Amino acid sequence: MKDFEMSIQQLPSHEERQMMRDSVRGYLETNWPASKALSRSESAIEAQVLWQGLVNQGLATLGHDPCEGGLREIVILMEEAGRAACPAPLLGASLFNLLMSRLDKYSDEAKHLQLNLHLGTVRLALAPNVKNAEQDTGALTFTHGKAQGLLRFVDSAPYATHLLGMSDANKLVVVDLLAGGVQIHPTRAMGLTGHAGWSEIHMHNAKALAIELTEELTDHWSHWIRLALLARAYGAANRTFEQVVSYTKERKQFGLPIAKFQAIQHKLANNLIALHGCRLTLNHATQAFDLGQHQWQYFSAAAFTYAGNALRQISLENHHTLGAIGYAEEHEAPRHFRRVHLDMIVAGGSAGARRELASHLLDEQNATLPIYDLGEAGNLFRQEVADWLASHWSGDRKSSFDRLPFHDREFDPSFALDLGQTGWIGMGWPQKYGGQNRTVREQLAFIEMMERAEAPRVGASVQANALMMHGTPEQQATYLPEILRGAAMHGMGYSEPDSGSDLASLRTTAVLDGNHWIINGQKIWTTTYWGKYMFLAARTDKEIKPAHAGISMFIVPMDTAGITVKPAETMYDGSFANIFYDNVRIPIGNIVGNVNGGWKVLTDALANERGIIGGGIVLKVAHAFNLLLSDIRAQTSLQKDPVVRQQIGQLAAEIEVGRQLMMHCAELAESGTTPPEMGAISKVFSGELMERFGETVLDILGPVAALSQFSHSAVRNGRYEQNLRHSLMWVISIGTNEIQRSLIAQKGLGLPR
């Protein structure tokens, strides 16, 4: 097999891929509109005209030269084919070209076949009888130029001249469908029959040629098929989703567009999150292949595992929102629903992909999740942080800390001061504030290594962001150096008894009295109540409308007279406090930003933080997952349990979604800014993944995993069950996930408030 390790510069650029997408979409919208696809697909003549038009566009050659288009470009083509309900045999053509480009040698007959494919006179159907599919897809044998057997679930057979199928001897067999010895039987599936559906093909002494494949190429072929099918299903599901979003803005019930209903907004937000997860993991897997990265099959299996369930659920939710109009065959939605379901259950389906992930993670000793490439600077910094932690957070120091109750392990003053000497607390700050102006990828490298070392938290990122964006020079000179040195922690005083996520309704007041602000009110659920300062939201104007316009932000020293702190234990063994402010006087200069301008201070600071908070959560899950793998491998019965293996495969796939959302936010931040809906998507997915992980660990390990810290026989001193209890905080804090879903729907999909 040819060596195709390539640099990103050798491959088509993002702009070139977008041009290709626009070109394919434009051609199909003009020549094969999805609204007429079902009826037109029954006409062999119209389908032939469509195929020849695509050939004339150069699309029958896609994949033959990686420098002109590799697996990523094939995926784009298949997405657009799914979107348009295009029946042309593009799947077989693209993957055959890709295979030929990887072969060291092939026969003149195979080369002649490819030349005719590029001319359009050869049309290739594809059988999904991939390696280790464990499905009854049929079987194919090849002897002396003849093919025997039965292949089921064949794609595009009525339009094809030849069939691609894998024999059980690592041979790709190309069967001539026009030379006799072949019977094609269209099969009704998901209500489809005829040209638009599957076919069953019987072969007896059918003329064929075989292409010898290595074990590695046979494995590649299986993954290529799955990724191409995933892409086509994604295109179909996304097309209907776009229609659904438009429909909700027009469809009225009770005098309102249904897009205003929270139930609809949250349903569509969930679908958007899942679509992003499918798209990002698909793109990651195909890019990894095109660049020759050795773990691309792992990423491929993760993408198909996640999409196998997610795209089908999206299709169901699309129809739930469309209601009865989606039943009608004249609407596009039914054909896209069928496409999604048909494509995601063949080629081994998501169950087969989950088994592959489990095999990689449980059968290989010391296997862990793949380590992400964070770029040269990120990778070097990751190692630098690891080396520092090995010297400063290990041995007796870490062991003594780990023996403390959880509520005493949230913060370690001496560790914060040690870390403060590195300057890393301000690694992402601009240099003018004493920061290191490191990239977001370097910040993720730091978070990753801190999680692996199980080090206590440090810094006050939200408050530092607010000060750098809205603080006065005097405030910046006073507070930022303390944060940077690890000498001061700031709490966040936002929530109140009647205003949790609805901060606009807060009642704590700040009244100007000469050169001081007088603060009165109550804050609840405050976690860092023991910090040196409180970053406090208070109302400075009761009359102004809208209500959030009357809020200001203050820095309140916690040793100020009139502050009463009443701590309470949390269900995750931590602590928070109710804090009462009774005529608390602070200097006039302690306001951050303008009077009544606190909403902007608050939202700016939180938006900047939400861009990576989802990444921080998923890195917590990834570390705990790696520990779980080790614990499962230590028990042979668990390691071999098929249910456990399915659960591990599913979790691994979902972690890849979380990590890809994390990386996407990082890329957006490095290019300028992270849209608020993307940070929210990452936070929602990762927080709920943390909950699912905790629940799954209890299922896998059983009652022993529910034993808490200091209990005899507790697994990892109660880490797993404590993580589950702690996961609730990540779904609620910094804006509940319900609030985040509303933000995603309104900002990301343009739905009305």
N, C-alpha and C positions, 0 to 999 in steps of 0.2 A: 504494500500500500504506500502511496506517495506521502511524503512528509509535508504537511501543510501548516506548520506553525508560522503564523504571519503576524506582522505588526498592524496596528490599527490604521497606519498611514497607507498600507497597501490595499485596503478594502474600501468599498464605496462609502462616502461620507454620509452623515445624517441628512444633509441637504439633498444629496443625490437620492437617498432612499425616499425622502419626502416627495421629491419630483416624480419618482417612479410611482408612488402611491397615488398621487394626484392624477397622473396619466392613466393608470389602470382604472381608477374610479371613474374618471371622466368618460373613458371609452365605454365602460360597462353601463353607466347611467344613460348614455346615448343609444347604445346598441342592444342592451339587454336589461331594461329597467326591471327592478325586482317586482314591481307591481304586476307585471305580465309574465313573470318567469315561469310560473307553474303551468299555464296553458301552452306557452311556447315550447317548453321543454319536451312536450310530447311529440313535437315535430322534428323528425330526424333531419329534414332539410334545413330548418332554422338553426338547429344545433350545429350542423356542419358549417353553415355560413358564419356563425359565431366563432367556431374554432378557427376557421381560416382567417378571420379578422384578427384574432389574437395572435395567430402565427405571423401575420403581416406586421403586427406590432413588435415582433421580436421576442415574444414571451415563451415560445416553444424552445428557445435556446437557453433560458434562464437556468443557471446552475452549472453550466459546462465549463465556465472559467471563473474561479473564485474571486479574481480581481475585478470582475465585472458584476458579480452577484453571487453570493453564497446562500447559506441557510436563512440568514435574516431576510434577504430579498425574496426567497421562496415563501417565507412566512407572510410577508406583506402581500404577495400575490394571492395566497390562500385566504387571508383575511378578507381581501376585497372580493374574492370569489364567493365566500360565505355570505358576505353582505349583500351581494347581488343575486344570490341563489343561482349562481352560474353552474350549469351542468357540464361544461367543457372539461375534457380529461387532462386538466392541468396538474393534478396531483402526480399521476404516473410520469408525465413528461418531466417535471421538475426534479423529481427524485432520481429518475433514471440518469438525467444529465449529471446530477451531483455524484452519483455512484461512478459513472464513467470518468469523471474528473479525478477520482481517488484511486483508480486502478493503475497498477504498474504496467499491465499488458491486457489486451483484449483482442478478440478475433476480428478479422475483416468483416465477418457477418454482423458482429455487434456494432462495428463502426458504421457500416452501411445502414443499419437500422436507425442509428442516431441521426445520420444525415437526412434520412427520409422523415424522421420525426421533426427535424428543424424545418423541413419543407412543408410539413403539414399532412403528408400522405400516410404517415403512421400515427395512430392514436392509441395510447397505452392506458388500458384499464389496470387497476391495482387491487390485488387481494391482500387483506390485512392479516395474513397468517404468519405473524411475526414470531421471533424466538421467545420461548417460555410464556406464550400467551395464556396457556391453560384454558383455552376456549375451543369449542368444537367448530373451528373454522375450516375443517377439511384437511386434506393432505394431498401432496403432489410428489410424484416421482419422475425422474428423467433417465432414460436409457436409450443410447444410440439415436439421438435426434428426435425422440418421441416422448411425449408427456402423457402420463396417466394420472387419473385421480379426480377428486371433487374439491372445488373451492367455493366457499360460501361468503356472503356479505361483500361481494365484489362491487367496487365503485366504478361507475361510468361505463359499464360493459356494453350497453346498447349502442354507444357511439364509437366503440373501440375497434381497432383492427388487430390488436395484440393484447395479451394479458401478462402482467408481471406477477409472479408468485414465487415464494421461497420453498425450496425442497428441504427435506430433512437432512441433507448432506452439504449444507453451507453452499448451495448453488442458487443463484437467481435464475429462474427459468422464464424465458420469454416465449409464450405460446402464440402461434399464428391462429387467430380466431376465424380466418377466412379460408383456411386450406383444408377443411374437413376434419372429422373426428371430434368435433366440439358441439355441445348443446348448451345454449344459454337460456336459462329459465328466470325471468324477472320474478322476484319474490315480494310479496306485500309486507311492508314493515313500517310501523308507526303510521299506518293508514296510507302509505305511499306505495305505488306500484308503477311498473313501466320504467320509462327512461329516467325519472327523477330519483328512483330508489336503488335498492341493491339487486344483485342477480346471483344466481347459483349456477356455476359452470361445471359441466361434466366433460371429461376429456378421456378419449380412448384412442391411443396411437395418433395423437395430435402432433402436427409438425411443431418443433420447438428448438430453441437453442439455449444453452446453459452458460452462465458466467460464473466461474469459480470465485468464491469469496473467502477471505480469511475469516477466522473466528471473530476478529475485531470488526471487520467490515459488516459481518452479519449482525453483530450487535448494533453497529451504527445504523444500519438499515431499519431496524426496529424502532430506534429512537427518532429517526427522521420521519417515519410514518406518523408516529404519535404527535410529534411537534407540528407537523403539517395539518393533521386533523384537528388538533387543538386550535390552531390559528383559524381554520375555516369555521369551526364552531364559535370561536370568539367573535369573528366578523358577523356571523348570523345573530348571535345574542346581542351584540352591541348595536346592530342596526335596529332591532326591535326596541331596545332600550331607548335609543334616541327618539323613536316614534312615540314611545310611551311618555317621555318627558314632555314632548310637544303637546300630546293629547291632554295631559293633566292641566296644562295652562289654558286649554280651551273648554274642556268638559266642565259643566257647571252642575252642582247639586246644592240645594238649599240656597240658591241665589249666589253661590260663590264658586270660583274655579276650584276644582278638587286639589289643585297644587297648593292651596293654602292650608289644607288639612294636615295636621302633624303626622297622622298615621301614614299618609301618602308620602310626605317628605322623608320620614324615617325609612320607609320601605325603599324609596329610590336612593337614599343615601347608602343603605346597605348594599344595594346593587352596584352603585358606583365604586364603593370600597372593593367589592369582589372583582369587578372588572379591572380595576387598577392592579389588584393582586395577580390576576391572570396575565395581564399584558406585561407587567414588569418581570415576572418569573419566566415567561416565554421569551422575552427579549434577552434576558440574562443568559438563558440556556443556549440560545442560538448564537449570541455573540461569543460565548465561551467556546462553542464549537468552531466558529469561523476563525477565532484567534488561536486554535489549537491547544486550548487549556485542557489538562488531563482529567479534570473532574466534571467535564461538561455533561457526562451521562447522569451524574448525580443530580445536577441542576435540572436536566431534562425530566427525570423521574419525579422530582419535586413539583415541577410546573404541571405535569399531567395529573399527578395525584390531587393537587389542589383544584385544578380546573374541572376534573372529572365530576366532582360534586357541585362546585361553585357555579359553573355555567348552566348546569341543569336547573339549579335552584333559581338562578336569575331568570331563566326562561319561564319557570312556573310563576315567579313574582311578576314578570312582565304581563302575563295573561291575567293574573289576579287584578292588576291595575286597569287593564283594558276592559275587563268585564266581558259582557256578551258580544261586543263587536269583534273580539278576538276569536270567537268561535267560527266566524264566517270564512269560508275558503277564499273569498275574493280579497280578504285582507292578507297582508304579507305575513303576519305573525305566525299562522299555523305552519308555513313551510320552514320558517326559521326555527321554530320549536322542534320540528322533526330533525332538521339538520343537526342541531346541537345534540340531541339525544342519540342519534345514529352515530355521529362521529366520536362521541365520548365513551361509548361502551365497547367499541371494537379494539383491536390491537392490544388485547390484554386488559383494557379498561383501567380505571384508577386503582383497582385492587392489585393488578399486576405491578403497577408502578410503586404502590406502597410496599409490596414485597421486596422490590429491588432496594428501596431505601433501607428497609429493615435489615436486609442481608448485608448491606454495606456497613451499617452502624452497629449491628449486634454480632455478626459473624467474624468481623475483623478485630483482633485484639487491640485494645486501646484506641479504637476508632472514635473520632469526634466529628462534630459538624465541620464542614470545610471552613478554613480560615480565609476571610475575604482579603482580596488585594485592595489596599487603601491608597495605592499610589506610592511612589518612592518615598516622599516625605512622611506619609502616614505609616508606612511599614517600618521605617527607621525609628520614628518616634514611639511606635508600639514597643519595639525592642528596648528603647531607652527607658521607658516607663517600667517595663517588666524588670529590667536590671535594678532600677532604683527601688522598686517594691521588694525585690528579693533581699536587698540590704536593709531596708527600713521597716518592712512589714512582714516579718517572718520569725521563726524560732519562738523563743519564750514570749516575746512581745505580743505576737499574734495569738499564741496559745492562751495567754492570760486573758486577753481581750475576748476571745471566743468563749471562755468559761463564764463570762458575765451574762446576766439576764438580758434579753433582747432590748428592753427599754434603756439599758445602760450602754448599749452598743450602737446607738444611732449616731453618736458623735464622740470623738476622742480629741480633747484639746491639744495634747502633746503631738499627736499625729498631724493635726491641722497646722500647727506651727512648723513642724518639720517640712511638710509639703509646701508651706508658704515660702520657704527658702528657695524652692526651685522656680518660683514664678508661674507654676502651672495652673494655679487657681485662676489666673487671668490669661490663660493661654490664647483665648479667642478675642481678648480685648484689643482695641487699638493701642499702638505703642505710646501714644501721647498720654495715655492713662496708666502707663507702666505695664501694659500687657505685651504679649508676644505675637499678636496678630497671626496666630496659627490658623490653618484651614479647618473647615468643618470636619474633614476626614481625620485630621490629627486629633481633633476633639473627640471623635468617635473612638479612635485608637486608645485614648486616655480612659474613656468610660469603660471600654471593653476590658482593659487590663485591671482597672480598679474592681470591676465585678469579678474577674477571675481570682483576684487576690482577696476578695471579700473584705475590702477595706471600708472604713466608715466614710460617710459623706462629708464633704467640705464645701466651703464657698457659699455665696448668696447670689446666684446668677440672675434671678428675676430682678432683685433690687439693684444689682450692679448695672444691669441693662437700663433700668429706669433712670439711674443717676447719670449714666453716660449720655443718654438721649435727652433728658429733660432737666438734669440737675444744674445748679449754678456752679461756677468755678470754685467757689468756697466749699460747697457741699462735696464736689468731686475731690478736692484736696483733702478734706477731712475724712470722708468715709471710705473711698475706694482703696487707699493704701492699707487701711485696717483689714478690709476684706482680702486683699491680695496677700497679706502676710499670714492669713489664717487666724488673725487675732480677734475677729468680731463676726458673730453670726447675726443675721437679721431674720426675724419672723415675718409672717404675712398676716396682717389683721384685716381680713376681708369679710368672712361670713358672720352672719348675725342670726338670732333665733328665727326671724321671719324673712331672711334674705340670704339664702345659700347661694345657688347659682344665679339668682335674680339680684345681682349686686345693685342694680339701679334703685331698688326699694330700701336700701340700707337707711338706718335711723340714727346711728351715732353722729353727733354733731360736733363741729368745730366753729367756735365763735371768736372773732377777733376782738381783743381787749387790749388796746394800746399796742405794746410791742410783743404781745403774747397771743397765742391761740389757746382757748380753753376748750378741752375735749370732754364730752360726756357721752356715755353709751356702754354697750356691751358687745364683745366679740366672742364667738364660740369656735370650737374645733381647731384652735390655733396650735399647731404642732411645735414650732420652734419658740415656744413661750419662754424658754430659758435663755434665749439669745440676748445680746447686749442691746439691740434695738428692735423696734417693731415698725414695719412698713405698713402704715395704717390708712385705710380709706374712711373718710368722714364727710358728712354733708355740710357744705358751707352756704347753701342757698336752698331753702325749703320751697320757694315759690316758682323757681324757674322751670320751664318745660322744654324738652322732655326731662324726666326726673334725673336721668344719668348726667345731665348737663350741670347739675348742682353739686358734684362730688369733687373733692380735692384729696391729694395724697400727702402724707406727712411721715417724717421720721421721728419716732418717739423713743427716747431713751427709757429702758425698762426699769431704771431705778428712780424714775420721776415720782414724786409724791402724788398720791391719789390713785395709783394702780393697784388693783387687787387681783391676784392670780389664784385660781382654784383648779389645780390639776385633776385630771381623770384618766383612768386607764382605758386604752383602746382594746378592741377585740383581737388585735394582732400583736398584743404584748407591748405595744408602744405606749405613748401618752400624749394627750393634748390638754388644753386648758380652756376654761371659760375665763375671760379677762374683763374686769369691770374698770371703767374709766370714770372717775368722779372728780370733776373740776380739775382735770390734769392740765397744768400750764406748761407749754413748750414755747421756745422762742419763735418769733415771727419768721425767722429764716429757715425753720425746719419744714416748710412746705416745699414739696418737689413739683416743679412745673407751675403753671399759672393757677390762680384761684379759680375754682370751678372747671379747671382743666384736667382734673384727676382721671377722668374716664380715658382720655387719650394716653396719659402716662401709663395707666394700668394695662390697657389693651395692647399698646406698643410693646411693653415689657413682656407680657404673656405671649404675644404672637411670636416674638423673637425666640422665646424659650420653647414653645410648642413645636417648632421646626425640628428639634432633636429629642424632645422628651419621649416620643414613641420609640426612637432608637435606643434610648436608655432603658426603657422597659423591656424591649425585645432582647437586649443584651443580657439582662437579668435572667430571662427565660432560657436563653441559649446556654448560659453557664450552668443553670440548674439541670437542664436537659442533658448536658454532657455528664454530669454527676449521676443522673438517673441511668444512663447507658451503662456506666460502670457497675452500678448496683444490680442491674438486670443480668449482666454477663456473669456476675458472681453466683447466680442461681440458675442452674441448667434448665430446670423446669420452666422458669419464666422466659429464659432466652429462647426456648424452642416453642413456646406457646403461640399458636397462630393468631389468637386474638390480640395478645400483647404486641406481636410483630406488626399487625395492622394498625394498632394504636400508635406505635412508635413511628411508623411510616407517615401517618397522617400528621402527627405533631411536627415531624421533621419538615414536611412540606409547608405547614403553616408558619413555621419559624422562618423559612426562606421567604415567604410573603412579607413577614414583618421586617426582615433584614433588607429586602428590596425596597420596601417603602422607606426605610431609614436611609438607604443609599440615594434614593430618588430625591428625598428632601435635602440631603447633603449637596447633591448636584445642583439643585435649584438654588440653594443658598449661595453656592460658589459662583453661580452665574448672575447673581444679583439679589434675589429675594425668594422666599418660600411663600407662595400663596397661602392664606390662612386655612383654606380647605384642605391643602395637602398635609399640613402639620396636624390638623384635626383627624384626617383619615389615618395617619400613622399612629396617633395616640389612641384612637378608638380601637383599631385592630389589635394593637399590641397589648393594651390593657385587658381586653377580653380574652386574648390568647393566654395571658398570664393566669386568668381564672380557669380556662379550659385545661391548661397544663396541670394546675393544682388538683383539679377534679380527676384527671386521668391518672395521675400518680397514685391517688387513693385507690382507684380501680385496679391498678397494676400490682401495687405492693400490698394492698389490703390493710387490715387494722393496724399493723405495726407502723404504717406510715402516718397514722393519726396520733401516735404517741408524741407528746410535746417535750420540749427541752427539759432536761434533768430527769425525765422518766427512764426507768430501767428498760433497756432494749430499744430506745427511740432511735429511728434511722437518722443518721447524720445529726444527732442531737435535736431532732424535731424540725429540721430545716424545711422539709417539704410542706408539712401541714401549716407551719407558720407563714410560708410563702403564699399559700392559698388564702389564709386570713388576711394577709397584707395586700393581696391582689385587689381586694375590694376598694382600697384607698386609691389605687391608680385609675380605676374606672370612674371614681367620683371626683377626685381632686383636680385642680386647675381647670374647672369646667366639666360638669358631668358629661358622660358620653351621650346622653339624650340632648343636651345643649349643643354638643359638638355635631351631632347628626343634623340638627336644624341648621347649623352653620354650613355644613357640607352641602345640604340641599339648596340653601339660599345663595351661597357664594359660588359653589361649584357647578350648580345646575341652573342657576338663575330663577329659582322658584320664588314666589312672592312671600314677604313676611306675613 
